[in-house]
Amino acid sequence: MAAATIKLGKRIIGYPEERVPVISVQEWADKTFTDPLHTLLQYLSSLFPIIGWASRYNLGWASGDVVAGLTVGLVLVPQSMSYAQIATLPPEYGLYSSFVGVLIYCFFATSKDVSIGPVAVMSLTVSQIIRFVNEHHPDEWSGPQIATTVAFICGFIVLGLGLLRLGWLVEFIPAPAVSGFMTGSAINIVSGQVPGLMGITGFDTRAATYKVIIDTLKGLPRTKLDAAFGLTALVSLYIIRFVLERLSHRYPRRARLFFFISVMRNGLVIIILTIASWLYTRHRRSAHGTYPIKILGTVPRGFKHIGQPIIDKKLISVLAPELPVATIILLLEHIAISKSFGRVNGYKINPNQELIAIGVTNTIGTVFGAYPATGSFSRSALQSKSGSRSPAAGLFSAIVVIVALYGLTPAFYWIPTAALSAVIIHAVADLVASPKQVYSFWRVSPLEFVIWLAAVLTTVFSTIENGIYASIAASLVLLLVRVARPRGHFLGKITVHADDKSREVYVPLKPDSGVMNPHMKVHPPAPGVVLYRFEESYLYPNSSLVNDAIVDFVKQRTRRGKDMSSIKASDRPWNDPGPANGGADDSQDDKKPVVRAVVLDFSAVSHIDTTGVQSLLDTRVEVERWADGPVEFHFACILSPWIRRALIAAGFGTGTPSAKLPQEIAPVVPDHDGYLSSDSDITDESLGYAHGKDAGPLVPSATPFFHFDLAAAVRAAESGVNHEPTLGDTD
């Protein structure tokens, strides 16, 4: 088979003369699934990223990981017990979750900074799930069993998503929606911890946020001695952080020292208040076994609940309505955090592998009695600032947790719970979006600011579950609206002069004053030529809108090809009443040209579907009916072989007369009686199988109406001849 070739430097690009290169499904499959065994081995090795960096581990990395791991561990111990308190679980379950999280994650991680363990939002969700189950099935299952079942099922779901490489689903949830429900959740958690901070009891702290705030204000007269410990802890935490930040700015050479002292503030405050609690309460135990303040109580030493998790099928069916939101929070918070630190520290995370990591962590964690764990923003930021060099930093954090579980549990007995509430408030308050961040949402996209605000208000006045569902639903609606109502422009051209050279640039006929100089004069293309640029893929939600825009523009700017002035009203189509009261027919205005060509810029089109192709066919039919003759359709900058394949299947690009092309690419109503069919005969030649010439076009000569760039498409449309540029000579 002879082939026309194009010389480009030292490379030669060839096109077979007898066939236009249209990608086939078989060719795509052969290219994609070449050497399946190698692909399988590559996939299996990718499940354990530690293989890639463990062999290069060195003492330099170890020094950074030891410091970062121990630092995070010292924060992790008090935080994990505090978060278990949010989840309405005994404190040891927080330690179990934190140990498994930091230990298992390092084997599957693609982020060196993320620290997995109990987090505030997930803990609050677990508490709401436990409450939901107990309301419908009181005393049937214990809180720890419910929590570990949630961890197992959600972990298994997330693991499946990662193995199936479905991590891209997370991309459908935008940053404002995540920030909105995180802010609302933080407000929810803080409001729920204030009563514990003040020693106020007598109402449900798991109710809607606004109710908790109201009940707390009403209960202020019932404040107990716990407030002395709680307020002291909270004020001390903020004073220490503020003072050390100021000292770091004043003495930058000692900034790292001040940073590590600041990191220790949680542990330092807990230690001091635990000693104070022991000194004050040890001789004040009442006859009922209570103390003047609420203390943590007995924390079992070691892993007392290790073993096979008890997974009850009936419990799973009861949990079913609550599992989606738990799964979303589990994966969403982690992916958002890992991506954030990847951007800051200059490495790329693999969302699918991260899903596998938290999936494995949670499923294995149920063996140790852990409840759901995911990435923590505060501890991940701490690990990053402490100088972690690899995911192995988590191993040293696990060592700290083990030491605490086996050596410090007797001391945990005297920790005042008000101090733990202070630790929670201090940590969670940082999750509330700052005014600067909220204002940036407004400046970038006012609609996304509305989504953020809706997520916050829904969370505050309803539940976290409703807040995350509302934010995701609003984001998807906004996405669909943007796809269904895309912006498109009819183009003209201007001449730009630079460096003693001039060139033509295609811009909207009506340029936006906020983007371009409103005083410049845009020249329309040659009479009878319509130039339109898409700003979105051409899909079923927006294809009808684009069709209407092009047809309406053609009818407004060009005259009808057939003279209708002498046509009686009774002979006109029912939808064409003609001029009113015998006036002039605007469609016959001789000052307007007859449409000759339509040029479509596909540079922003990445996908086209069957409905979109059918819409283009409808556009061609309506435009040619208006022109009462053939109209050329030129396409510029087609970047996808699948778009090219779809257009050729509909008869575009080949130059075949419209009379021989289909009017429907996929009829909705089958035409069994021949009412809808025409005399057209779709041949291989009309689909692009044509003999080539001895020229060397930049694009195949069998599709003369597909053009490499917009300028070539416009030249061809204005001249009626294909002026596609060529490269070199042909053989």
Buried (B, 14 or more C-beta within 10 A) or exposed (E): EEBBBBBEEEEBBBBBBEBBBBEEEEEEEEEEEEEEEEEEEEEEEBBEBBEEBBEEBEEEBBEBBBBBBBBBBBBBBBBBBBBBBBBBBBBBBBBBBBBBBBBBBBBBBBBBBBBBBBBBBBBBBBBBBBBBBBEEEEEBBEBBBBBBBBBBBBBBBBBEBBBEBBBEEBEEBBBBBBBBBBBBBBBBBBBBBBBBBBBBEEBEBBBBBBBBBBBBEEBEEEBBBBBBBBBBBBEBBBEBBEEBBEBBEEEEEEBEEBBBBBBBBBBBBBBBBBEBBBEBBEEEEEEEEEBBBBBBEEBEBEBEBEEEBBEBEEBBEBBEEBBBBBBBBBBBBBBBBBBBBBEEEEEEBBBBBBBBBBBBBBBBBBBBBBBBBBBBBBBBBBBBBBBBBBBBBBBBBBBBBBEBBEEEBEBBBBBBBBBBBBBBBBBBBEBBBEEEBBEBBEEEBEBBBBBBBBBBBBBBBBBBBBBBBBBBEBBBEBEEEBBBEBEBBBBBBBEEEEEEEEEEEBBBBEBEEEEEEEEEEBEBBBEBBBBBBBBBBBBBBBBBEBBBBBBEBBBEBBBBBEEBEEBEEEEEEEEEEBBEEEEEBEBBEEEBEBBBBBBBBBBBBBEBBBBBBBBBBBBBBBBBBBBEEBBBBBBBBBEBBBBBBBBBBBBBBBBBEBEBBBBBBEEEEEEEEEEEEEEBEBEEBBBBBBEBEEEBBBBBBBBBBBBBBBBBBBBBBBEEEBBBEBBEEBE
